[in-house]
Amino acid sequence: MKCFKSDCIIFYTLFLDEKEMQNQINNENLCDFLEAKICLVLNLPREQEYFLRYSLSDSGNAYHCVLLDKEVLASYVSNATEYLSHPCFLCAQFVKEGYALIKDWNLNWVFVGFKEQNIVDFYTLENLDKVCEKLELLGLDMFWLWEVGEIASLENEKLKKLESKFLMP
């Protein structure tokens, strides 16, 4: 399945102060507020249009936000051979809670955290060595693997070593 590249996905956890959270409790324009705030923080062009998905953090003082630039996405469908999605969004249908390591059609690795089928963590990885670092940092004892793109033999060896860390003695 062809998809857009993971570098089109902007993930940011936006922490709000108490006053901002109170102002947003019944705000019908929460999506617009979050988008404007993220554009300001990340210095993204405000005149661009974005798709925004968000979920409230467990702490209740932050929103996990995923932004996709509509203009960049439009460039992917110009020849109609690619799907206007990414495996991390499809994976959310299967991984209710936990982390998934995904290799997409563009041969990019991403490591995505889900809670109640919402993306709450997102890492674009240069290589599989970075997965081990993230696993240790996050203290995870399991994750799912979703391979859409082809796994190279060297990557396969690294995955087997990684898998051995999770096998029961």
C-alpha positions as CSV (number, residue, x, y, z in Angstrom):
1,M,0.0,0.0,0.0
2,K,1.5,3.3,-1.1
3,C,1.1,6.2,1.4
4,F,2.4,9.7,2.0
5,K,5.7,10.0,3.7
6,S,5.9,10.1,7.5
7,D,7.8,13.5,7.4
8,C,4.4,15.0,6.4
9,I,3.2,14.2,9.9
10,I,3.8,16.8,12.6
11,F,3.3,15.6,16.1
12,Y,3.4,17.9,19.1
13,T,2.2,17.6,22.7
14,L,0.9,21.1,23.5
15,F,0.9,21.9,27.2
16,L,-1.6,24.6,28.3
17,D,-1.6,26.7,31.5
18,E,-4.5,26.5,33.9
19,K,-6.1,29.7,32.4
20,E,-5.9,28.4,28.8
21,M,-7.3,25.0,29.9
22,Q,-10.3,26.7,31.6
23,N,-10.9,28.9,28.5
24,Q,-11.0,25.8,26.3
25,I,-13.3,23.6,28.4
26,N,-16.4,24.6,26.4
27,N,-14.8,26.1,23.4
28,E,-16.4,25.1,20.2
29,N,-13.3,26.3,18.4
30,L,-10.8,24.2,20.3
31,C,-9.4,22.8,17.0
32,D,-8.7,26.3,15.7
33,F,-7.2,27.3,19.0
34,L,-4.9,24.3,19.1
35,E,-3.9,24.7,15.4
36,A,-3.0,28.4,15.9
37,K,-1.1,27.7,19.1
38,I,1.0,24.9,17.5
39,C,1.7,27.1,14.4
40,L,3.0,29.8,16.8
41,V,5.1,27.4,18.9
42,L,6.6,25.5,15.9
43,N,6.8,28.6,13.6
44,L,4.5,26.9,11.0
45,P,2.9,29.1,8.3
46,R,-0.5,30.1,9.7
47,E,-2.0,30.7,6.2
48,Q,-1.6,27.0,5.4
49,E,-4.6,24.7,6.0
50,Y,-4.0,21.7,8.2
51,F,-5.8,18.5,9.2
52,L,-5.6,18.3,13.0
53,R,-6.3,15.3,15.2
54,Y,-5.9,15.7,18.9
55,S,-6.6,14.0,22.2
56,L,-6.4,15.2,25.8
57,S,-3.5,13.9,27.8
58,D,-4.0,11.7,30.9
59,S,-2.8,14.6,33.0
60,G,-5.5,16.9,31.6
61,N,-3.2,19.8,31.0
62,A,-2.0,19.0,27.5
63,Y,-3.2,17.9,24.1
64,H,-1.5,15.4,21.9
65,C,-1.8,16.9,18.4
66,V,-1.1,15.5,14.9
67,L,-1.0,18.0,12.1
68,L,-1.0,17.3,8.4
69,D,-0.4,20.1,5.8
70,K,-3.3,19.8,3.3
71,E,-1.2,21.3,0.5
72,V,1.6,18.7,1.0
73,L,-1.0,16.0,1.1
74,A,-2.6,17.2,-2.2
75,S,0.8,16.8,-3.9
76,Y,0.7,13.1,-3.1
77,V,-2.6,12.4,-4.8
78,S,-1.8,14.3,-8.0
79,N,-1.4,11.0,-10.0
80,A,-3.9,9.1,-7.8
81,T,-1.5,6.2,-7.2
82,E,-1.1,6.8,-3.5
83,Y,-3.5,6.5,-0.6
84,L,-4.2,9.6,1.4
85,S,-3.3,8.0,4.7
86,H,-0.3,6.5,6.6
87,P,-0.1,3.2,8.4
88,C,0.1,5.0,11.7
89,F,-3.5,6.0,11.3
90,L,-4.6,2.6,10.1
91,C,-2.7,1.0,12.9
92,A,-4.8,2.9,15.4
93,Q,-7.7,0.7,14.5
94,F,-5.8,-2.4,15.8
95,V,-3.6,-1.0,18.6
96,K,-6.0,0.4,21.2
97,E,-3.1,1.0,23.7
98,G,0.6,0.6,23.4
99,Y,3.3,1.2,20.8
100,A,3.8,0.1,17.2
101,L,6.9,0.1,15.2
102,I,5.9,0.8,11.5
103,K,7.9,0.6,8.3
104,D,5.9,2.3,5.7
105,W,5.8,2.0,1.9
106,N,8.4,4.8,1.6
107,L,10.8,2.7,3.7
108,N,10.7,5.0,6.7
109,W,10.5,3.8,10.3
110,V,8.1,5.4,12.8
111,F,7.5,4.4,16.4
112,V,4.0,5.4,17.5
113,G,2.3,5.4,20.9
114,F,-1.5,4.9,21.2
115,K,-3.9,5.4,24.0
116,E,-7.6,4.7,23.4
117,Q,-6.7,4.5,19.6
118,N,-5.4,8.1,19.6
119,I,-1.8,8.9,18.8
120,V,-0.1,10.1,22.0
121,D,3.6,9.7,20.9
122,F,5.3,9.8,17.6
123,Y,8.9,9.3,16.6
124,T,10.4,9.3,13.1
125,L,13.4,7.0,13.3
126,E,16.6,7.1,11.2
127,N,17.2,3.4,11.7
128,L,16.4,0.5,13.9
129,D,19.1,1.2,16.4
130,K,17.0,4.2,17.6
131,V,14.2,1.8,18.5
132,C,16.3,0.2,21.2
133,E,17.1,3.6,22.6
134,K,13.4,4.5,22.7
135,L,12.4,1.2,24.2
136,E,14.8,1.7,27.1
137,L,13.8,5.4,27.5
138,L,10.1,4.5,27.6
139,G,10.6,1.3,29.7
140,L,8.4,-0.7,27.4
141,D,8.1,-4.5,27.6
142,M,6.2,-5.0,24.3
143,F,5.2,-3.4,21.1
144,W,3.6,-4.3,17.7
145,L,5.4,-4.4,14.4
146,W,3.7,-3.4,11.2
147,E,5.7,-3.8,8.0
148,V,4.2,-2.2,4.9
149,G,7.5,-1.7,3.2
150,E,10.1,-4.3,2.5
151,I,12.4,-5.3,5.4
152,A,16.1,-5.4,4.4
153,S,18.1,-8.4,5.6
154,L,20.2,-6.3,7.9
155,E,17.0,-4.8,9.4
156,N,15.6,-8.3,9.8
157,E,18.7,-9.4,11.8
158,K,18.2,-6.3,14.1
159,L,14.5,-7.1,14.5
160,K,15.4,-10.7,15.5
161,K,17.8,-9.4,18.1
162,L,15.2,-6.9,19.4
163,E,12.6,-9.7,19.5
164,S,14.9,-11.8,21.6
165,K,14.8,-9.2,24.3
166,F,11.1,-9.7,24.6
167,L,10.9,-13.5,24.6
168,M,10.1,-15.2,27.9
169,P,13.0,-17.1,29.5
